Each structure stands twice: as structure tokens, then as C-alpha cells.
Amino acid sequence: MPPTWNSFSSQGYDSKVGGITNGRDTLLYDYGWYSYNFRQETTATHNRTTLSVDGRQGLLVQPKRTGEGIVGLYVEVDGQNKFNLYGRNITDEITATNIMRSVKFK
């Protein structure tokens, strides 16, 4: 996480949730059984890229129009748990995607 970003946690019911923010852009995460997999972010509106994140296959979605839509990462961590990290209308998509690519699982 860049030094100018701060983390926060939220109350989840069936998962661990929270996020990070720099005061302008915010990325939220959800780690649990039912984390959203960006199914609705289709190739009509988003670029969809498969990538490796901490040794696991992931999906990165980015809006075709920078700053207009969801930037997100989805990873199936193990047989049950999934993880997503996403933000809406992000002004600095390069930093956001660099953060997503740097995710590590314990």
C-alpha cells in the first residue's frame, strides 16, 4: 500500500470487509465465500485481464473509459474463499491496479 493511503475496516456479516483510501480514491475489499466476481463487467464496457496474484489466478477488470466504472480484482483464494478489491470511478487507475497486482494472502 502506498504511504499516502490509509486502511480501514468495516462490519461484515459473512466475510471480512474493509478498504484503503487516499482521500480521493477508495478501494474496498471483500474476503469470504460470496465475494463478487465482476460478472456484469463485460467486454462491452471493461477490459478483462487474467493475471497471477500471489501465485493464484485472478481477474482484473478496468473500464474502457478511464475513471468511468469499476476497477477491480477477483481471486479464488482456496476451495471456499474468494477475494475482491475494487473501486468506482478511480482517478488514478495506475496506482489502483498496482495495488491490486501487489496483493498477498496469508
C-alpha distances in whole Angstrom, upper triangle without the diagonal:
4,6,8,7,8,9,12,15,18,21,22,25,25,21,18,17,14,11,8,10,10,14,15,13,12,11,13,13,17,18,21,25,25,21,22,22,23,26,27,25,28,29,31,28,24,24,23,22,22,19,18,15,15,19,19,21,19,20,18,19,19,22,25,25,21,20,23,22,19,16,16,15,18,18,21,20,23,27,26,22,20,17,16,13,14,15,18,19,16,17,14,14,13,9,10,11,9,6,9,11,8,9,11,14,16
4,5,6,9,11,14,17,20,24,25,28,28,25,21,19,16,13,10,10,9,13,14,12,13,13,15,16,20,21,25,28,28,24,25,25,25,29,29,27,29,30,31,28,25,24,24,23,24,21,21,18,18,22,23,24,21,22,19,21,20,22,25,24,21,20,23,22,20,17,18,17,20,21,25,23,27,30,30,26,24,20,19,15,16,16,19,19,15,15,12,14,12,8,10,12,10,8,12,13,11,12,15,18,19
4,5,8,10,14,17,21,24,26,30,30,26,23,21,18,15,11,11,9,12,14,14,14,15,17,18,22,23,27,30,30,27,28,28,28,32,32,30,33,33,35,32,29,28,28,27,27,25,24,21,21,25,26,27,25,25,23,24,24,26,28,27,24,22,25,25,23,21,21,21,24,25,28,26,30,33,32,28,26,23,22,18,19,18,21,21,18,18,15,17,16,12,13,16,14,12,15,17,14,15,17,20,21
4,7,10,14,17,20,24,25,29,30,27,23,21,17,14,10,8,6,9,11,11,12,13,16,18,22,24,27,31,30,27,27,28,27,31,31,29,32,32,34,30,28,27,28,27,28,26,26,23,23,27,27,28,26,26,23,24,23,24,27,25,22,20,23,23,22,19,20,21,24,25,29,28,31,34,33,29,27,23,22,18,18,17,19,19,16,15,13,15,15,11,13,16,14,12,16,18,16,17,19,22,23
4,7,10,14,17,20,22,25,26,23,19,17,13,10,6,5,4,8,10,9,9,10,13,14,18,20,24,27,27,23,24,25,24,28,28,26,29,30,31,28,25,25,26,25,26,24,24,21,21,25,25,26,23,23,21,21,21,22,25,24,21,19,21,21,19,17,17,18,21,22,25,24,28,31,30,26,24,20,18,15,15,14,16,17,14,14,12,14,14,11,11,14,13,11,14,16,14,15,17,19,21
4,7,10,14,17,19,23,24,21,17,15,11,8,5,5,6,9,11,11,10,10,12,13,17,19,22,26,25,22,23,25,25,29,29,27,30,32,33,30,27,28,27,27,27,26,25,22,22,26,26,27,24,24,22,23,23,24,27,27,23,21,23,22,20,19,18,19,21,22,25,24,27,30,29,25,23,19,18,15,15,15,17,19,16,17,16,17,18,14,13,16,16,13,15,18,16,15,17,19,20
4,7,10,14,16,19,20,17,13,11,8,6,4,7,9,11,13,12,10,9,10,11,13,15,19,22,22,19,21,22,23,27,27,26,29,31,32,29,27,27,26,26,26,24,24,20,20,24,23,25,22,23,21,22,22,24,27,27,24,22,23,22,19,18,17,17,19,20,22,21,24,27,25,21,20,16,15,13,14,14,17,19,17,18,17,18,19,15,14,16,16,13,14,17,15,14,15,16,17
4,7,10,13,16,18,15,12,9,6,5,6,8,11,12,15,13,10,10,9,10,12,14,17,21,21,18,20,22,23,26,27,26,29,31,33,30,27,28,27,27,28,26,26,22,22,26,25,26,23,24,22,23,23,25,29,28,25,23,24,22,20,19,18,18,20,21,23,22,24,27,24,21,20,16,16,13,14,14,17,20,18,20,19,20,21,18,16,19,19,15,16,20,18,16,17,18,18
4,7,9,13,14,12,8,6,4,6,9,11,15,15,17,16,12,12,9,9,10,12,14,18,18,16,18,21,22,25,26,25,29,31,33,30,28,29,28,28,27,26,26,22,22,25,24,25,23,23,23,23,24,26,30,29,27,24,25,23,20,20,18,18,19,20,21,20,22,24,22,18,17,15,14,13,15,15,18,21,20,22,22,22,24,21,18,20,21,17,17,21,19,17,17,17,17
4,6,10,12,10,8,6,5,8,11,13,17,17,19,17,13,13,10,10,10,12,14,17,16,15,17,20,21,24,24,25,28,31,32,29,28,29,28,28,28,28,27,24,24,27,25,26,24,24,23,24,25,26,30,29,27,25,25,23,20,20,19,19,19,20,21,21,23,24,21,18,17,15,15,14,15,15,18,21,20,23,23,23,25,23,20,22,23,20,19,23,22,19,20,19,20
4,7,10,9,8,7,8,11,15,17,21,20,22,20,17,16,12,12,11,12,13,16,15,15,17,20,22,24,25,26,29,32,34,31,29,31,29,30,30,29,29,26,26,28,27,27,25,25,25,25,27,28,32,32,30,27,27,25,22,22,21,21,20,21,22,21,23,24,20,18,17,16,16,16,17,18,20,24,23,26,27,26,28,26,23,25,26,23,22,25,24,21,22,20,21
4,6,5,6,6,8,12,16,18,22,22,24,21,18,16,12,11,8,9,10,12,12,11,14,18,19,22,23,24,27,30,32,29,28,29,27,28,27,27,27,24,24,26,24,25,23,23,23,24,26,27,31,31,30,27,27,24,21,21,19,19,18,19,19,18,20,20,17,14,14,13,14,15,16,18,20,23,24,27,27,26,28,26,23,24,26,22,21,24,24,20,21,19,19
4,6,8,9,12,16,19,22,26,26,27,25,21,19,15,14,11,11,10,11,11,12,15,18,20,22,23,25,28,31,33,31,29,31,29,30,29,29,28,26,26,28,25,26,24,25,25,26,28,29,33,33,32,30,29,26,23,24,21,21,19,20,19,19,20,20,16,14,15,15,16,17,19,21,22,26,26,30,30,29,31,29,26,27,29,25,24,27,26,23,23,21,21
4,7,9,13,16,20,23,27,27,28,26,22,19,16,13,10,9,7,8,8,10,13,16,19,20,22,24,27,30,32,30,28,29,27,28,27,27,26,23,24,25,23,23,22,22,24,24,27,28,32,33,32,30,29,26,23,23,20,19,17,17,16,16,16,16,12,11,12,13,14,16,18,21,23,27,27,30,30,29,31,29,26,26,28,25,22,25,25,21,21,19,19
4,6,10,13,17,20,24,25,26,23,19,16,13,10,7,5,4,7,8,8,12,15,17,19,21,22,25,28,30,28,26,27,25,25,24,24,23,20,20,22,20,21,19,20,21,22,24,26,30,31,30,28,27,24,21,21,18,16,15,15,14,13,14,15,12,9,10,10,11,13,15,18,21,24,24,28,27,26,27,26,22,23,24,21,19,21,21,18,17,15,16
4,7,10,14,17,21,22,23,20,17,14,11,8,6,5,6,10,11,10,13,16,18,21,22,23,26,29,31,28,26,27,25,25,24,23,22,19,19,21,19,21,19,20,20,21,24,26,29,30,29,27,27,24,20,20,17,16,15,15,15,13,15,17,14,11,11,9,11,12,14,17,20,23,23,26,25,24,25,23,20,21,22,18,17,20,19,15,15,13,14
4,7,11,14,18,18,20,17,13,11,7,5,5,6,9,12,12,10,12,15,17,20,21,21,25,27,29,26,24,25,24,24,23,23,22,19,20,22,20,21,19,19,19,20,21,23,27,27,26,23,23,21,17,17,15,14,14,15,16,15,17,19,16,13,12,10,10,10,12,13,16,20,19,22,22,21,23,21,18,19,20,17,15,19,18,15,16,15,16
4,7,10,14,15,16,14,10,9,6,5,7,9,12,16,15,13,14,17,18,21,22,22,25,28,29,26,24,25,24,24,24,23,23,19,20,23,21,22,20,20,19,20,21,22,26,26,24,21,22,20,17,16,14,15,15,16,18,17,20,22,20,16,15,12,11,9,11,12,15,18,17,20,20,19,21,18,15,17,18,15,14,18,17,14,16,15,16
4,7,11,12,13,11,7,5,4,5,9,11,15,18,17,14,15,17,17,21,22,21,24,26,28,24,22,23,22,22,22,21,21,18,19,22,21,22,19,19,17,18,18,20,24,23,21,19,20,18,15,14,13,13,15,16,19,18,21,24,21,18,16,12,11,8,9,9,13,15,14,16,16,16,17,15,12,14,15,12,12,15,15,13,15,15,17
4,7,9,11,9,6,5,7,9,12,14,18,21,21,17,18,19,19,23,24,22,25,27,28,25,23,23,23,23,23,22,22,18,19,23,22,23,20,20,18,18,18,20,23,23,20,18,19,18,15,14,13,14,16,18,21,20,23,26,24,21,18,15,13,10,10,10,13,15,13,15,14,14,15,12,10,13,13,10,11,15,14,13,15,16,18
4,5,7,6,4,6,9,12,15,18,21,24,23,20,20,22,21,25,24,23,26,27,28,25,23,23,24,24,25,24,24,21,22,26,25,25,22,22,19,19,18,20,23,22,18,16,18,17,15,14,15,16,19,21,24,23,27,30,28,24,22,18,16,12,11,10,12,13,11,12,12,13,15,11,10,14,14,11,13,17,16,15,18,20,22
4,5,6,7,9,12,15,19,21,25,28,27,23,23,25,24,27,27,25,28,29,30,26,24,24,25,25,26,25,26,23,24,27,27,27,24,24,21,21,19,20,23,22,18,16,18,18,17,16,17,18,22,24,27,26,30,33,31,27,25,21,19,15,14,12,14,14,11,11,10,13,14,11,11,14,14,12,15,18,17,17,20,22,24
4,6,7,11,13,16,20,23,26,29,28,25,24,26,25,28,27,25,29,30,30,26,25,26,27,27,29,28,29,26,27,31,30,30,27,26,23,22,21,21,24,22,19,16,18,18,18,17,18,21,23,26,29,29,32,35,33,29,27,23,20,17,15,13,14,14,12,11,12,15,16,14,13,17,18,16,18,21,20,21,23,25,27
4,7,10,13,17,20,23,27,29,28,24,23,25,23,26,25,23,26,27,27,23,22,23,25,25,27,27,28,25,27,30,30,29,26,24,21,20,18,18,21,19,15,12,15,15,15,15,17,19,23,25,29,29,32,35,33,30,27,23,20,16,14,11,11,10,8,8,9,12,14,12,12,16,17,15,17,20,20,21,24,26,28
4,7,10,14,17,20,24,26,24,21,20,21,19,23,22,20,23,24,24,21,19,20,21,22,24,23,24,22,24,27,26,26,22,21,18,17,15,15,18,16,13,10,13,13,12,11,13,16,19,22,25,25,29,31,30,26,23,20,16,13,11,7,8,8,6,7,8,9,12,10,9,12,14,12,14,17,17,18,21,23,25
4,7,10,14,17,20,23,21,18,17,19,17,21,20,19,22,24,24,21,19,20,21,21,23,22,23,20,22,25,24,24,20,19,17,16,15,16,19,18,15,12,14,13,11,11,12,14,16,19,22,23,26,28,26,23,20,16,14,10,8,6,8,9,8,10,10,11,13,11,9,12,14,12,12,16,16,16,19,20,23
4,7,10,13,17,19,18,14,14,15,15,18,18,17,20,22,23,20,17,18,18,18,19,19,19,17,19,22,20,20,17,16,14,13,13,15,18,18,16,13,15,13,10,9,9,10,13,15,18,19,22,25,23,19,16,13,10,6,5,5,8,10,9,12,11,11,13,11,8,10,12,9,9,13,14,12,16,17,20
4,7,10,13,16,15,11,12,14,14,17,18,17,20,22,24,21,19,20,19,19,20,20,20,17,19,22,20,20,17,16,14,14,15,17,20,20,18,16,17,14,11,11,9,10,12,14,17,17,20,22,20,17,14,11,8,5,5,6,9,13,12,15,15,14,16,14,11,13,15,12,11,15,15,13,16,16,18
4,7,10,13,12,9,10,12,13,16,18,17,20,23,24,22,19,20,19,19,19,18,18,15,16,19,17,17,14,14,14,14,16,18,22,22,21,19,19,16,13,12,9,9,10,11,13,13,17,19,17,13,10,7,5,4,7,9,12,16,15,18,18,16,18,16,13,14,15,12,10,14,14,11,13,13,15
4,6,9,9,6,8,11,13,16,17,17,21,23,25,23,21,21,19,20,19,19,19,16,17,19,17,17,14,15,15,16,18,20,24,25,23,21,21,18,15,14,11,11,10,11,12,12,14,16,13,10,8,6,5,7,9,12,15,18,18,21,21,19,21,19,16,17,18,15,13,16,16,13,14,13,15
4,7,8,6,10,11,14,17,19,19,22,25,27,25,23,23,21,20,19,18,17,15,15,17,15,16,14,15,16,18,20,23,26,27,26,25,25,21,18,17,13,12,10,9,10,9,11,13,10,7,6,4,7,9,12,15,18,22,21,24,24,22,23,21,18,18,19,16,14,16,16,12,13,11,12
4,6,6,10,12,15,17,19,20,23,26,28,26,24,25,22,22,20,20,19,17,17,19,16,17,15,16,18,20,22,25,28,30,29,27,27,23,20,19,16,14,12,11,10,9,10,11,8,5,5,7,9,12,15,18,21,24,24,28,27,25,26,25,21,21,23,20,17,19,19,16,15,13,14
4,6,9,11,15,16,18,20,22,25,28,26,24,25,22,22,21,21,20,18,19,20,16,17,16,17,19,20,23,25,29,31,30,29,28,24,21,21,17,16,12,11,9,10,10,9,6,5,6,9,11,14,17,20,22,26,26,30,29,27,28,27,24,23,25,22,20,21,22,18,18,15,17
4,6,9,12,13,15,17,19,23,25,23,22,23,20,21,20,21,21,19,20,21,18,17,16,16,18,18,21,23,26,28,27,26,25,21,18,19,15,14,11,12,10,12,13,12,9,8,7,9,10,13,15,18,20,23,24,28,28,25,27,26,23,22,24,22,19,21,22,19,19,17,19
4,6,9,11,13,15,17,20,22,21,19,20,17,18,17,18,18,16,18,19,16,15,13,13,14,15,18,20,23,25,24,23,22,18,15,15,12,11,8,9,9,11,13,13,10,8,6,6,6,9,11,14,16,20,20,24,24,22,23,23,19,19,21,18,15,18,19,16,17,15,18
4,6,8,10,11,14,17,19,17,16,17,15,16,16,17,18,17,19,20,17,16,13,11,13,12,15,17,20,22,21,20,19,15,12,13,10,10,8,10,11,13,15,15,13,11,8,8,7,9,10,13,14,18,18,22,22,20,22,22,18,18,20,19,15,18,20,17,19,18,20
4,6,8,9,11,14,17,15,13,14,12,13,12,14,16,15,18,18,15,13,10,8,10,10,13,15,18,20,20,20,19,15,12,12,9,8,6,8,9,12,14,15,14,12,9,9,7,10,11,14,15,18,19,22,22,19,21,21,18,16,19,18,14,16,19,16,18,18,21
4,5,5,8,11,13,12,10,11,9,12,12,15,17,16,20,20,17,15,11,9,9,8,10,12,15,17,17,17,15,12,9,10,8,8,7,11,12,16,18,19,17,16,12,11,9,10,10,12,12,15,16,20,20,17,19,20,16,15,19,18,15,16,19,18,20,20,23
4,6,7,10,12,12,11,12,10,13,14,16,19,19,22,22,19,16,13,10,12,10,13,13,16,18,19,19,17,14,12,13,11,12,10,13,14,17,19,19,18,17,14,14,12,14,13,15,16,18,19,23,23,20,22,23,20,19,22,21,18,20,23,21,23,23,26
4,6,9,10,9,10,12,11,15,16,19,21,22,25,25,22,19,16,13,13,11,12,12,14,16,18,17,15,11,10,12,12,13,13,16,17,21,23,23,21,20,17,17,14,15,14,15,14,16,18,21,22,20,22,23,20,19,23,22,19,21,24,23,26,26,29
4,7,8,6,6,9,8,12,14,17,20,20,23,24,21,18,15,11,10,7,9,8,10,13,14,14,12,9,8,10,10,12,12,15,17,21,23,24,23,21,17,16,14,14,12,13,12,14,15,18,19,16,19,20,17,16,20,20,17,19,22,21,24,25,28
4,5,6,6,8,8,11,14,17,20,21,25,25,22,19,16,12,12,9,10,10,10,13,15,16,14,12,11,12,12,14,14,17,19,22,25,25,24,23,20,19,16,17,15,16,15,16,18,21,21,18,20,23,20,18,22,22,19,20,24,23,26,27,30
4,5,5,6,7,10,13,16,20,21,25,25,22,19,16,13,12,9,10,9,9,12,14,16,14,13,13,13,14,15,16,19,21,24,26,27,27,25,22,21,19,19,17,18,17,17,19,21,21,18,20,22,20,18,21,23,20,20,24,24,27,28,32
4,6,8,10,14,17,20,23,25,28,29,26,23,20,16,15,12,11,9,8,11,14,16,13,12,13,15,16,18,19,22,24,27,30,30,30,28,25,24,21,21,19,19,17,17,19,21,22,19,21,24,21,20,24,25,22,23,27,27,30,31,35
4,7,10,13,16,19,23,23,27,28,25,22,19,15,13,10,9,6,6,8,11,12,10,8,10,11,13,16,17,20,23,26,29,30,29,27,23,22,19,18,16,15,13,13,15,17,18,16,18,21,18,17,21,22,20,21,25,25,28,29,33
4,6,10,13,15,19,20,23,24,22,19,15,12,10,6,5,4,5,8,10,11,10,8,8,9,10,12,14,17,20,23,26,27,27,25,21,19,16,16,13,14,13,13,14,16,16,13,15,18,15,14,18,19,16,17,21,21,25,26,30
4,6,10,13,16,17,21,22,20,17,14,10,8,6,5,6,6,10,11,13,12,11,11,10,11,12,14,16,19,22,25,26,26,24,21,19,16,16,14,15,15,15,15,17,16,13,14,17,15,13,16,18,15,15,19,20,23,25,28
4,7,10,13,15,19,19,16,13,10,7,6,5,7,9,10,13,14,16,15,13,11,10,10,10,11,13,16,19,21,23,23,21,18,16,14,15,14,15,16,17,17,19,18,14,15,18,15,13,16,17,14,14,18,18,21,22,26
4,6,10,12,16,16,14,11,8,6,5,6,9,12,12,16,15,17,18,16,14,11,10,10,11,12,15,17,20,22,22,21,17,16,14,15,14,16,18,18,18,20,18,14,15,17,15,11,14,15,12,12,15,16,19,20,24
4,7,10,13,12,10,7,6,5,6,9,12,15,16,19,19,21,21,19,16,14,12,10,10,10,12,15,17,19,20,18,15,15,14,15,15,18,20,21,20,22,21,17,17,18,16,13,15,16,12,11,15,15,17,18,21
4,6,10,9,8,6,5,6,7,11,13,17,18,21,20,21,22,20,17,14,12,10,10,10,12,13,16,19,20,18,15,14,14,14,16,18,21,22,20,22,20,17,16,17,15,12,12,14,11,8,11,12,14,15,19
4,6,6,5,5,6,8,10,14,16,20,21,24,23,24,25,23,20,17,14,11,11,9,11,12,14,17,19,17,15,14,14,15,17,20,23,24,22,24,22,19,17,18,16,13,13,13,11,8,10,10,11,12,16
4,5,5,6,6,9,10,14,16,20,22,24,23,23,24,22,19,16,13,9,10,8,10,10,13,16,17,15,13,11,12,12,15,18,21,23,21,23,20,17,16,16,14,12,11,11,8,6,7,7,7,9,13
4,6,8,9,13,14,17,20,24,26,28,26,26,28,25,22,19,16,13,12,10,11,10,12,16,17,15,14,12,14,14,17,20,24,26,24,26,23,20,19,18,17,14,13,12,11,8,8,7,5,7,10
4,7,9,13,15,18,21,25,27,29,28,29,30,27,24,21,18,14,13,10,11,10,12,15,17,15,14,14,16,17,20,23,26,28,26,28,26,23,21,21,20,17,16,16,13,11,11,10,9,9,12
4,6,10,13,16,19,23,25,28,26,27,28,25,22,19,16,12,10,7,7,7,9,12,14,12,11,11,13,15,18,21,24,26,25,27,25,22,21,21,19,16,16,16,13,11,12,10,10,10,13
4,7,10,14,17,20,22,25,24,25,26,23,20,17,14,11,9,6,7,9,11,13,15,13,11,11,13,14,17,20,23,25,24,26,24,21,20,21,18,15,16,16,13,11,13,12,13,13,16
4,7,10,13,17,19,22,21,22,22,19,16,13,10,7,6,5,7,9,12,14,15,13,10,9,9,11,13,16,19,21,20,23,21,17,17,18,15,12,14,14,10,9,12,11,12,13,16
4,7,10,13,15,18,18,19,19,16,13,11,8,6,5,7,9,12,15,17,17,15,12,11,9,11,11,14,16,18,18,20,19,16,16,17,14,11,14,14,10,10,13,13,15,16,19
4,7,10,13,15,14,15,15,13,10,7,6,5,7,9,13,15,18,20,20,18,14,12,10,10,9,12,14,15,14,17,15,12,12,14,11,8,11,12,8,9,12,12,15,17,20
4,7,9,12,12,12,12,10,7,5,5,7,9,12,15,17,21,22,22,20,16,14,11,10,9,11,11,13,12,15,15,11,13,14,11,9,13,14,11,12,15,15,18,20,24
4,6,8,8,9,9,8,6,5,7,9,12,15,19,21,24,26,25,23,19,17,13,12,10,10,10,10,10,12,12,8,10,13,10,9,12,14,12,13,16,17,20,22,26
4,5,6,7,6,5,6,6,9,12,15,18,22,24,27,29,28,26,22,20,16,15,12,11,9,9,10,12,12,10,12,15,13,12,16,17,15,17,20,20,24,26,29
4,6,9,8,8,10,10,13,15,18,21,24,27,30,31,31,29,25,23,20,18,15,15,13,12,12,14,14,12,14,17,15,14,17,19,18,19,22,23,27,29,32
4,6,6,8,10,11,14,17,20,23,27,29,32,34,33,31,27,25,21,19,16,14,12,10,11,11,13,11,14,16,15,15,18,20,19,20,23,24,28,30,34
4,6,8,10,9,13,16,19,23,26,28,31,33,33,30,26,23,20,17,14,12,11,8,8,8,9,7,10,13,12,12,15,17,16,18,21,22,26,28,32
4,6,8,9,12,16,19,23,26,28,31,33,32,29,25,22,19,16,13,10,8,4,5,5,8,7,11,13,11,13,16,16,16,18,21,22,25,28,31
4,7,9,13,16,19,23,26,28,31,33,31,29,25,22,19,17,13,10,7,5,7,9,12,10,14,16,14,15,18,19,18,20,23,23,27,29,32
4,7,10,13,16,19,22,25,28,29,28,25,22,19,15,14,10,8,5,5,8,11,13,11,14,16,13,14,17,18,16,19,21,21,25,26,30
4,6,10,12,16,19,21,24,26,24,22,18,15,12,10,7,6,5,6,8,11,12,10,13,14,11,11,15,15,13,16,18,18,21,23,26
4,7,10,14,17,19,23,25,24,21,17,14,10,8,5,5,6,8,7,10,10,7,10,11,8,8,11,11,9,12,15,15,18,20,23
4,7,10,14,15,19,21,20,17,13,10,7,6,4,6,9,11,10,14,13,10,12,12,9,8,11,11,8,10,13,12,16,17,20
4,7,10,12,16,18,17,14,11,8,5,5,6,10,12,15,14,17,15,12,13,13,10,8,11,10,6,8,11,10,13,14,17
4,7,9,12,14,14,11,7,6,4,7,9,12,15,18,17,20,19,16,17,17,14,12,14,13,9,11,13,11,13,13,16
4,6,9,11,11,9,6,5,6,9,12,16,18,21,20,23,22,19,19,19,16,14,15,14,10,11,13,10,11,10,14
4,6,7,8,6,4,6,9,12,15,19,21,24,24,27,26,23,23,23,20,18,19,18,14,14,16,13,13,11,14
4,7,8,6,5,7,10,13,16,20,23,26,25,28,26,24,24,23,20,18,19,17,14,14,15,11,10,8,10
4,6,5,7,10,13,16,20,23,26,30,29,32,30,27,28,27,24,22,23,21,18,18,18,15,13,11,12
4,6,9,12,15,19,22,25,28,31,31,34,33,30,30,30,27,25,26,24,21,21,22,19,17,14,15
4,7,10,14,17,20,24,26,30,29,33,32,29,30,29,26,25,26,24,21,21,22,18,17,14,15
4,7,10,14,17,20,23,27,26,30,28,26,27,26,23,22,23,20,17,18,19,15,14,11,13
4,7,10,13,17,20,23,23,26,25,23,24,23,19,18,20,18,14,16,16,13,13,11,13
4,7,10,14,17,20,19,23,22,19,20,19,16,15,16,14,11,13,14,10,11,10,12
4,6,10,13,16,16,19,18,16,17,17,13,13,15,12,9,12,13,10,12,12,15
4,7,11,14,13,16,15,13,14,13,10,10,12,9,7,10,11,9,12,13,16
4,7,10,9,13,13,11,13,12,9,9,12,10,9,12,14,12,16,17,20
4,7,6,10,11,9,12,12,8,10,13,12,11,14,16,15,18,20,23
4,5,9,11,10,14,14,11,13,16,15,14,17,19,19,22,23,26
4,6,9,9,13,13,11,13,16,16,16,19,21,21,24,26,29
4,6,6,9,10,8,10,13,13,13,16,18,18,22,24,27
4,6,9,9,9,12,14,14,15,17,19,20,24,26,29
4,6,6,6,9,10,11,13,15,16,18,21,24,27
4,5,5,6,8,10,10,12,14,16,19,22,25
4,5,5,6,9,10,11,12,15,18,22,25
4,6,5,6,9,10,11,13,16,20,23
4,5,5,6,9,10,11,15,18,21
4,5,5,6,9,10,14,17,20
4,5,5,6,9,12,16,19
4,6,5,7,10,13,16
4,5,6,9,12,15
4,6,9,12,15
4,6,10,13
4,7,10
4,7
4
